[in-house]
């Protein structure tokens, strides 16, 4: 995205300017560090870091080692698993709706 395009988007959404300023200048005081003896948990966070940042997502290794994520998910308390499963279900349905609706609006 060009600087002009970014500037136009910022001007066209004035209610988001304060959030943009906070995003640009906010420096977290404490960066989350996973201090765990659990190698599986550390690996799970490495996958999150690889796949959840920016447009150059690298998810191949996550797919190859997805059993690590499954095992970590299953190690969580049931109430946390239920929340994650509910959010995942809603996200999946939202993506399916987007694909279905996009097919109708784009031809």
TIMI-2910 file (N, C-alpha, C, CB; in pm, 1 decimal, decimal comma, always signed):
<rs>
+----------+----------+----------+----------+----------+----------+----------+----------+----------+----------+----------+----------+------+
!      n_x !      n_y !      n_z !     ca_x !     ca_y !     ca_z !      c_x !      c_y !      c_z !     cb_x !     cb_y !     cb_z ! resn !
+----------+----------+----------+----------+----------+----------+----------+----------+----------+----------+----------+----------+------+
!    +84,9 !   -116,4 !     +0,0 !     +0,0 !     +0,0 !     +0,0 !    +89,9 !   +123,2 !     +0,0 !    -96,9 !     -0,5 !   +122,0 !  Unk !
!    +61,6 !   +217,5 !    -85,7 !   +143,3 !   +338,0 !    -94,5 !   +112,8 !   +431,7 !    +21,9 !   +119,6 !   +409,7 !   -228,5 !  Unk !
!   +202,4 !   +526,4 !    +43,9 !   +182,7 !   +623,2 !   +152,1 !    +59,9 !   +709,3 !   +127,2 !   +306,2 !   +712,0 !   +167,7 !  Unk !
!    +36,7 !   +744,0 !     +1,4 !    -80,7 !   +825,3 !    -32,9 !   -208,3 !   +747,6 !     -2,9 !    -77,0 !   +867,3 !   -182,2 !  Unk !
!   -210,1 !   +621,7 !    -39,9 !   -326,7 !   +537,4 !    -13,5 !   -349,4 !   +522,3 !   +136,7 !   -309,1 !   +399,1 !    -78,9 !  Unk !
!   -241,5 !   +502,7 !   +211,5 !   -252,1 !   +491,3 !   +357,4 !   -305,5 !   +620,3 !   +417,9 !   -115,6 !   +456,7 !   +419,2 !  Unk !
!   -255,5 !   +733,5 !   +370,5 !   -301,6 !   +862,8 !   +420,1 !   -449,7 !   +881,7 !   +389,8 !   -219,3 !   +977,0 !   +358,2 !  Unk !
!   -491,7 !   +846,6 !   +269,0 !   -632,7 !   +859,0 !   +231,6 !   -720,4 !   +772,4 !   +322,0 !   -653,0 !   +819,6 !    +84,1 !  Unk !
!   -677,1 !   +649,4 !   +347,3 !   -756,3 !   +561,2 !   +433,4 !   -765,9 !   +617,3 !   +574,3 !   -695,5 !   +420,5 !   +437,1 !  Unk !
!   -657,9 !   +676,5 !   +623,7 !   -659,3 !   +735,4 !   +757,1 !   -755,5 !   +853,6 !   +762,0 !   -518,0 !   +779,7 !   +798,1 !  Unk !
!   -750,3 !   +939,6 !   +662,1 !   -838,2 !  +1056,6 !   +657,4 !   -984,1 !  +1014,6 !   +643,7 !   -798,6 !  +1148,7 !   +541,2 !  Unk !
!  -1009,2 !   +908,5 !   +569,2 !  -1147,5 !   +865,1 !   +547,2 !  -1206,1 !   +789,5 !   +666,6 !  -1154,5 !   +777,5 !   +424,1 !  Unk !
!  -1124,1 !   +759,8 !   +767,0 !  -1171,4 !   +694,5 !   +889,7 !  -1120,8 !   +773,1 !  +1011,0 !  -1123,4 !   +545,3 !   +896,3 !  Unk !
!  -1170,9 !   +895,7 !  +1033,1 !  -1116,8 !   +979,4 !  +1140,9 !  -1135,6 !   +920,0 !  +1280,1 !  -1181,3 !  +1114,8 !  +1136,4 !  Unk !
!  -1235,5 !   +837,0 !  +1298,2 !  -1257,3 !   +778,1 !  +1430,7 !  -1146,0 !   +681,1 !  +1469,3 !  -1391,4 !   +706,3 !  +1434,6 !  Unk !
!  -1067,1 !   +638,8 !  +1372,2 !   -960,5 !   +542,8 !  +1400,0 !   -823,5 !   +608,4 !  +1416,2 !   -954,2 !   +440,6 !  +1289,6 !  Unk !
!   -817,8 !   +741,2 !  +1406,2 !   -688,5 !   +810,0 !  +1415,0 !   -623,9 !   +788,9 !  +1551,3 !   -705,8 !   +959,8 !  +1388,0 !  Unk !
!   -702,2 !   +798,3 !  +1659,8 !   -641,5 !   +779,9 !  +1792,5 !   -586,6 !   +638,0 !  +1807,9 !   -744,8 !   +809,2 !  +1903,8 !  Unk !
!   -656,8 !   +539,7 !  +1755,2 !   -606,3 !   +402,2 !  +1761,7 !   -478,6 !   +388,0 !  +1680,2 !   -712,4 !   +303,0 !  +1711,3 !  Unk !
!   -472,6 !   +455,0 !  +1565,7 !   -352,6 !   +450,9 !  +1482,1 !   -234,1 !   +513,9 !  +1554,3 !   -377,5 !   +522,7 !  +1348,6 !  Unk !
!   -257,2 !   +627,2 !  +1618,7 !   -149,0 !   +693,8 !  +1692,9 !   -101,0 !   +604,6 !  +1806,3 !   -196,1 !   +830,5 !  +1748,6 !  Unk !
!   -194,0 !   +543,9 !  +1879,2 !   -154,8 !   +452,6 !  +1986,5 !    -75,2 !   +335,5 !  +1931,7 !   -278,1 !   +401,7 !  +2061,4 !  Unk !
!   -117,1 !   +282,5 !  +1819,0 !    -47,6 !   +169,2 !  +1757,9 !    +94,9 !   +207,2 !  +1719,2 !   -124,1 !   +119,3 !  +1634,8 !  Unk !
!   +112,7 !   +324,8 !  +1662,2 !   +244,7 !   +367,4 !  +1616,2 !   +338,8 !   +394,6 !  +1732,8 !   +232,6 !   +491,9 !  +1529,5 !  Unk !
!   +287,6 !   +459,7 !  +1838,1 !   +376,1 !   +506,0 !  +1944,6 !   +376,3 !   +421,1 !  +2070,5 !   +339,6 !   +643,1 !  +1980,7 !  Unk !
!   +285,1 !   +329,8 !  +2083,5 !   +278,3 !   +248,4 !  +2204,2 !   +389,3 !   +144,7 !  +2204,2 !   +141,5 !   +180,1 !  +2216,1 !  Unk !
!   +464,3 !   +142,9 !  +2309,8 !   +569,3 !    +42,6 !  +2327,4 !   +533,4 !    -40,0 !  +2451,2 !   +712,3 !   +109,7 !  +2341,9 !  Unk !
!   +508,9 !   -167,0 !  +2434,4 !   +472,7 !   -248,2 !  +2550,8 !   +584,8 !   -249,1 !  +2654,1 !   +439,9 !   -391,7 !  +2507,8 !  Unk !
!   +546,6 !   -236,1 !  +2779,6 !   +645,1 !   -236,4 !  +2887,2 !   +700,5 !   -376,3 !  +2909,5 !   +583,4 !   -183,0 !  +3016,3 !  Unk !
!   +614,7 !   -470,9 !  +2896,5 !   +656,4 !   -609,5 !  +2917,3 !   +622,1 !   -690,1 !  +2793,5 !   +588,9 !   -670,6 !  +3043,2 !  Unk !
!   +722,5 !   -739,5 !  +2729,1 !   +699,3 !   -826,9 !  +2615,1 !   +682,6 !   -967,6 !  +2670,4 !   +816,8 !   -819,1 !  +2510,1 !  Unk !
!   +577,8 !  -1033,1 !  +2625,4 !   +548,4 !  -1167,1 !  +2673,7 !   +661,2 !  -1262,1 !  +2637,9 !   +416,0 !  -1217,5 !  +2616,1 !  Unk !
!   +716,7 !  -1323,2 !  +2737,4 !   +817,6 !  -1425,2 !  +2715,1 !   +765,7 !  -1554,7 !  +2775,6 !   +955,9 !  -1384,3 !  +2776,7 !  Unk !
!   +772,5 !  -1657,9 !  +2698,5 !   +727,6 !  -1787,1 !  +2746,8 !   +844,0 !  -1851,5 !  +2820,3 !   +676,3 !  -1877,7 !  +2630,0 !  Unk !
!   +830,3 !  -1856,8 !  +2950,9 !   +933,6 !  -1920,0 !  +3032,2 !   +873,7 !  -2050,5 !  +3082,8 !   +981,6 !  -1826,4 !  +3151,6 !  Unk !
!   +899,9 !  -2152,7 !  +3008,7 !   +838,7 !  -2280,4 !  +3040,5 !   +936,7 !  -2392,5 !  +3011,8 !   +708,9 !  -2300,2 !  +2961,3 !  Unk !
!   +927,4 !  -2493,3 !  +3090,9 !  +1005,1 !  -2613,9 !  +3064,5 !   +933,4 !  -2700,3 !  +2961,3 !  +1028,8 !  -2693,4 !  +3194,9 !  Unk !
!   +809,7 !  -2665,4 !  +2934,2 !   +727,4 !  -2741,8 !  +2842,2 !   +766,0 !  -2706,5 !  +2698,5 !   +576,8 !  -2714,6 !  +2867,4 !  Unk !
!   +843,0 !  -2792,9 !  +2635,2 !   +890,6 !  -2766,8 !  +2499,2 !   +775,3 !  -2758,5 !  +2400,4 !   +988,5 !  -2875,3 !  +2455,5 !  Unk !
!   +670,3 !  -2834,7 !  +2425,9 !   +554,0 !  -2832,6 !  +2337,4 !   +487,0 !  -2695,4 !  +2340,5 !   +453,3 !  -2942,2 !  +2377,5 !  Unk !
!   +473,7 !  -2636,7 !  +2460,1 !   +412,8 !  -2504,3 !  +2472,5 !   +499,5 !  -2398,7 !  +2403,5 !   +392,2 !  -2467,9 !  +2621,2 !  Unk !
!   +630,1 !  -2407,4 !  +2421,2 !   +721,8 !  -2314,8 !  +2355,1 !   +706,6 !  -2325,7 !  +2203,7 !   +868,1 !  -2343,0 !  +2397,0 !  Unk !
!   +700,9 !  -2448,1 !  +2152,2 !   +686,9 !  -2469,3 !  +2007,7 !   +553,4 !  -2414,0 !  +1958,2 !   +698,4 !  -2619,7 !  +1973,3 !  Unk !
!   +449,6 !  -2430,3 !  +2036,6 !   +317,3 !  -2379,9 !  +1999,9 !   +323,0 !  -2227,2 !  +1984,3 !   +211,0 !  -2420,5 !  +2107,0 !  Unk !
!   +389,2 !  -2158,2 !  +2077,3 !   +402,3 !  -2012,9 !  +2067,1 !   +490,9 !  -1972,6 !  +1949,7 !   +458,8 !  -1955,8 !  +2196,7 !  Unk !
!   +589,6 !  -2053,9 !  +1916,4 !   +670,9 !  -2026,2 !  +1797,7 !   +583,5 !  -2030,0 !  +1672,3 !   +787,3 !  -2128,2 !  +1785,8 !  Unk !
!   +491,8 !  -2127,8 !  +1666,1 !   +399,5 !  -2135,1 !  +1552,9 !   +310,9 !  -2010,6 !  +1547,3 !   +312,7 !  -2262,0 !  +1562,3 !  Unk !
!   +260,1 !  -1968,3 !  +1663,3 !   +176,7 !  -1848,8 !  +1667,0 !   +253,7 !  -1728,1 !  +1615,2 !   +126,3 !  -1822,6 !  +1809,3 !  Unk !
!   +378,1 !  -1716,2 !  +1656,4 !   +460,0 !  -1603,6 !  +1613,0 !   +485,6 !  -1608,9 !  +1462,6 !   +592,7 !  -1602,2 !  +1689,1 !  Unk !
!   +507,5 !  -1728,0 !  +1409,0 !   +532,6 !  -1743,6 !  +1265,1 !   +409,9 !  -1710,9 !  +1181,4 !   +578,1 !  -1885,2 !  +1234,9 !  Unk !
!   +293,9 !  -1753,8 !  +1226,8 !   +176,2 !  -1752,2 !  +1140,0 !    +81,6 !  -1636,7 !  +1163,9 !   +101,9 !  -1878,1 !  +1156,3 !  Unk !
!    +97,0 !  -1563,1 !  +1271,5 !     -4,1 !  -1461,6 !  +1301,5 !    +45,7 !  -1319,9 !  +1282,7 !    -52,6 !  -1478,3 !  +1441,7 !  Unk !
!   +155,2 !  -1302,7 !  +1212,8 !   +211,6 !  -1169,2 !  +1198,6 !   +231,4 !  -1132,9 !  +1052,0 !   +343,9 !  -1159,5 !  +1273,4 !  Unk !
!   +151,8 !  -1041,6 !  +1002,8 !   +177,1 !   -982,2 !   +872,6 !   +135,0 !  -1064,8 !   +752,9 !   +318,2 !   -953,4 !   +861,0 !  Unk !
!   +160,0 !  -1008,6 !   +635,3 !   +112,6 !  -1070,3 !   +511,3 !   +198,6 !  -1186,7 !   +463,4 !   +106,0 !   -966,9 !   +403,6 !  Unk !
!   +314,5 !  -1206,8 !   +521,7 !   +403,8 !  -1313,3 !   +475,5 !   +395,1 !  -1434,1 !   +568,2 !   +549,4 !  -1262,7 !   +467,6 !  Unk !
!   +274,2 !  -1475,4 !   +595,4 !   +253,7 !  -1586,5 !   +687,4 !   +319,9 !  -1713,1 !   +634,5 !   +104,1 !  -1610,5 !   +710,2 !  Unk !
!   +383,0 !  -1783,0 !   +724,0 !   +450,9 !  -1906,5 !   +687,7 !   +387,8 !  -2018,1 !   +770,5 !   +606,8 !  -1896,9 !   +711,8 !  Unk !
!   +285,3 !  -2079,6 !   +715,1 !   +211,5 !  -2178,3 !   +792,9 !   +242,0 !  -2322,6 !   +756,5 !    +66,7 !  -2154,4 !   +777,3 !  Unk !
!   +332,7 !  -2346,8 !   +664,7 !   +361,9 !  -2484,0 !   +624,8 !   +408,2 !  -2567,1 !   +744,0 !   +468,1 !  -2486,0 !   +514,8 !  Unk !
!   +504,0 !  -2514,3 !   +819,7 !   +558,2 !  -2591,2 !   +931,4 !   +452,0 !  -2616,6 !  +1037,1 !   +677,2 !  -2518,6 !   +993,3 !  Unk !
!   +363,6 !  -2520,3 !  +1056,1 !   +252,3 !  -2540,7 !  +1148,2 !   +167,3 !  -2658,7 !  +1103,3 !   +166,4 !  -2413,7 !  +1158,3 !  Unk !
!   +139,4 !  -2666,4 !   +975,1 !    +57,8 !  -2776,4 !   +923,9 !   +129,4 !  -2909,9 !   +938,5 !    +21,9 !  -2752,3 !   +777,7 !  Unk !
!   +260,2 !  -2909,5 !   +917,8 !   +338,2 !  -3032,9 !   +930,6 !   +337,6 !  -3082,1 !  +1075,4 !   +483,2 !  -3010,6 !   +882,4 !  Unk !
!   +347,5 !  -2989,0 !  +1169,6 !   +356,8 !  -3025,7 !  +1311,3 !   +229,7 !  -2990,1 !  +1388,2 !   +476,9 !  -2956,7 !  +1375,5 !  Unk !
!   +115,2 !  -2998,0 !  +1324,8 !     -8,6 !  -2956,0 !  +1389,4 !    -41,9 !  -3040,0 !  +1512,5 !   -122,6 !  -2963,0 !  +1290,8 !  Unk !
!    +12,8 !  -3159,9 !  +1519,9 !    -11,3 !  -3243,8 !  +1638,3 !    +35,7 !  -3174,0 !  +1766,0 !    +60,2 !  -3379,4 !  +1623,4 !  Unk !
!   +137,7 !  -3088,7 !  +1756,3 !   +185,5 !  -3013,0 !  +1872,5 !    +74,3 !  -2920,8 !  +1922,6 !   +313,1 !  -2930,5 !  +1836,7 !  Unk !
!     +6,5 !  -2854,9 !  +1830,4 !   -102,2 !  -2764,4 !  +1866,7 !   -218,7 !  -2843,1 !  +1926,6 !   -149,3 !  -2683,7 !  +1743,7 !  Unk !
!   -251,7 !  -2955,3 !  +1865,9 !   -361,1 !  -3038,8 !  +1917,7 !   -330,5 !  -3086,0 !  +2059,4 !   -385,0 !  -3160,3 !  +1825,5 !  Unk !
!   -209,7 !  -3135,5 !  +2081,7 !   -172,8 !  -3182,9 !  +2215,5 !   -178,7 !  -3069,8 !  +2317,8 !    -32,2 !  -3244,4 !  +2213,4 !  Unk !
!   -132,3 !  -2951,6 !  +2279,8 !   -136,4 !  -2837,3 !  +2371,5 !   -280,7 !  -2795,5 !  +2398,2 !    -56,1 !  -2718,4 !  +2314,2 !  Unk !
!   -363,7 !  -2795,1 !  +2294,8 !   -505,7 !  -2764,1 !  +2310,8 !   -570,7 !  -2861,6 !  +2408,5 !   -578,0 !  -2768,5 !  +2174,5 !  Unk !
!   -542,1 !  -2990,3 !  +2391,6 !   -602,4 !  -3091,8 !  +2478,4 !   -551,6 !  -3084,6 !  +2621,7 !   -575,8 !  -3229,5 !  +2422,7 !  Unk !
!   -437,7 !  -3019,9 !  +2643,5 !   -384,5 !  -3007,1 !  +2779,3 !   -449,9 !  -2892,0 !  +2856,2 !   -233,6 !  -2986,3 !  +2774,3 !  Unk !
!   -527,5 !  -2809,2 !  +2786,3 !   -594,9 !  -2697,0 !  +2851,4 !   -714,9 !  -2745,4 !  +2931,3 !   -638,9 !  -2593,0 !  +2747,8 !  Unk !
!   -756,0 !  -2664,0 !  +3028,2 !   -877,0 !  -2696,6 !  +3103,4 !   -997,2 !  -2691,6 !  +3009,7 !   -896,5 !  -2599,2 !  +3223,1 !  Unk !
!  -1100,0 !  -2769,5 !  +3042,3 !  -1217,0 !  -2781,9 !  +2955,1 !  -1280,4 !  -2647,5 !  +2923,2 !  -1319,9 !  -2872,1 !  +3019,1 !  Unk !
!  -1290,4 !  -2559,1 !  +3021,1 !  -1355,2 !  -2430,3 !  +2994,3 !  -1277,2 !  -2348,2 !  +2890,4 !  -1369,1 !  -2350,2 !  +3124,8 !  Unk !
!  -1144,8 !  -2359,1 !  +2889,3 !  -1065,0 !  -2289,8 !  +2787,9 !  -1081,7 !  -2356,5 !  +2651,4 !   -916,1 !  -2287,8 !  +2828,3 !  Unk !
!  -1085,9 !  -2490,3 !  +2650,8 !  -1107,1 !  -2561,6 !  +2523,9 !  -1242,4 !  -2524,7 !  +2463,7 !  -1098,1 !  -2714,7 !  +2545,1 !  Unk !
!  -1344,6 !  -2514,1 !  +2549,4 !  -1478,3 !  -2478,5 !  +2501,3 !  -1479,3 !  -2339,3 !  +2437,6 !  -1579,5 !  -2484,2 !  +2616,7 !  Unk !
!  -1411,2 !  -2244,1 !  +2500,4 !  -1405,5 !  -2107,6 !  +2446,5 !  -1334,0 !  -2106,8 !  +2312,2 !  -1334,3 !  -2012,4 !  +2545,3 !  Unk !
!  -1219,2 !  -2173,2 !  +2305,4 !  -1141,8 !  -2177,2 !  +2180,9 !  -1220,9 !  -2247,8 !  +2071,0 !  -1006,4 !  -2248,3 !  +2203,4 !  Unk !
!  -1287,0 !  -2358,3 !  +2105,3 !  -1365,8 !  -2431,8 !  +2006,0 !  -1481,2 !  -2346,0 !  +1954,6 !  -1419,9 !  -2563,1 !  +2066,3 !  Unk !
!  -1546,4 !  -2271,0 !  +2043,9 !  -1657,0 !  -2184,3 !  +2002,9 !  -1608,1 !  -2074,3 !  +1908,4 !  -1724,7 !  -2122,0 !  +2126,3 !  Unk !
!  -1497,3 !  -2009,2 !  +1943,9 !  -1442,2 !  -1903,2 !  +1858,5 !  -1400,1 !  -1959,9 !  +1723,3 !  -1321,9 !  -1834,8 !  +1927,3 !  Unk !
!  -1335,4 !  -2075,7 !  +1725,4 !  -1290,3 !  -2138,5 !  +1601,2 !  -1408,7 !  -2173,6 !  +1512,0 !  -1207,8 !  -2264,3 !  +1631,5 !  Unk !
!  -1514,1 !  -2224,4 !  +1571,9 !  -1635,3 !  -2257,6 !  +1496,8 !  -1694,8 !  -2132,5 !  +1432,0 !  -1739,2 !  -2324,4 !  +1589,0 !  Unk !
!  -1703,5 !  -2023,9 !  +1509,0 !  -1758,4 !  -1899,0 !  +1454,7 !  -1669,9 !  -1844,5 !  +1342,7 !  -1773,1 !  -1793,7 !  +1566,2 !  Unk !
!  -1538,6 !  -1852,2 !  +1360,5 !  -1447,2 !  -1804,4 !  +1256,3 !  -1462,5 !  -1887,5 !  +1129,2 !  -1301,2 !  -1809,3 !  +1305,9 !  Unk !
!  -1470,1 !  -2018,7 !  +1145,5 !  -1486,3 !  -2106,4 !  +1029,4 !  -1615,5 !  -2078,8 !   +955,4 !  -1482,1 !  -2251,5 !  +1072,1 !  Unk !
!  -1724,1 !  -2060,4 !  +1030,6 !  -1852,0 !  -2028,7 !   +967,1 !  -1847,1 !  -1892,7 !   +898,6 !  -1964,9 !  -2031,3 !  +1070,3 !  Unk !
!  -1780,1 !  -1796,8 !   +961,3 !  -1765,9 !  -1664,7 !   +900,1 !  -1687,3 !  -1671,4 !   +770,4 !  -1698,0 !  -1568,7 !   +996,5 !  Unk !
!  -1580,4 !  -1750,5 !   +769,2 !  -1500,9 !  -1765,6 !   +646,9 !  -1582,6 !  -1833,3 !   +537,3 !  -1373,0 !  -1846,6 !   +675,2 !  Unk !
!  -1659,2 !  -1935,3 !   +575,7 !  -1742,5 !  -2005,1 !   +477,1 !  -1848,3 !  -1910,7 !   +420,1 !  -1810,1 !  -2128,9 !   +541,0 !  Unk !
!  -1909,2 !  -1829,1 !   +506,6 !  -2007,7 !  -1731,4 !   +458,7 !  -1942,9 !  -1631,3 !   +363,9 !  -2072,5 !  -1657,5 !   +577,1 !  Unk !
!  -1822,6 !  -1587,3 !   +397,4 !  -1751,0 !  -1491,8 !   +312,2 !  -1724,8 !  -1551,2 !   +174,0 !  -1618,2 !  -1450,2 !   +377,9 !  Unk !
!  -1680,3 !  -1675,6 !   +171,9 !  -1653,3 !  -1741,1 !    +43,6 !  -1782,3 !  -1756,3 !    -35,6 !  -1587,0 !  -1879,2 !    +65,3 !  Unk !
!  -1886,8 !  -1800,4 !    +32,7 !  -2015,6 !  -1819,4 !    -34,6 !  -2069,5 !  -1686,8 !    -87,3 !  -2117,5 !  -1883,5 !    +61,2 !  Unk !
!  -2069,3 !  -1582,7 !     -5,3 !  -2120,6 !  -1452,1 !    -47,3 !  -2030,2 !  -1388,3 !   -151,8 !  -2134,8 !  -1359,1 !    +73,2 !  Unk !
!  -1900,5 !  -1407,3 !   -139,1 !  -1806,0 !  -1351,9 !   -235,8 !  -1825,0 !  -1411,9 !   -373,0 !  -1663,8 !  -1374,3 !   -189,6 !  Unk !
!  -1860,1 !  -1538,8 !   -377,9 !  -1882,6 !  -1604,9 !   -506,7 !  -2001,9 !  -1543,3 !   -577,9 !  -1904,5 !  -1756,1 !   -487,2 !  Unk !
!  -2102,9 !  -1499,7 !   -501,7 !  -2221,9 !  -1440,3 !   -562,6 !  -2197,9 !  -1296,2 !   -606,4 !  -2338,5 !  -1445,7 !   -465,4 !  Unk !
!  -2119,9 !  -1221,6 !   -530,0 !  -2100,4 !  -1080,4 !   -563,4 !  -1991,3 !  -1059,7 !   -667,6 !  -2066,5 !  -1002,0 !   -438,7 !  Unk !
!  -1899,9 !  -1156,8 !   -678,9 !  -1789,9 !  -1141,1 !   -773,7 !  -1811,0 !  -1217,9 !   -903,7 !  -1661,6 !  -1185,6 !   -710,1 !  Unk !
!  -1924,5 !  -1273,9 !   -920,8 !  -1948,0 !  -1338,9 !  -1048,2 !  -1986,1 !  -1478,4 !  -1033,3 !  -1831,7 !  -1330,8 !  -1133,2 !  Unk !
+----------+----------+----------+----------+----------+----------+----------+----------+----------+----------+----------+----------+------+
</rs>
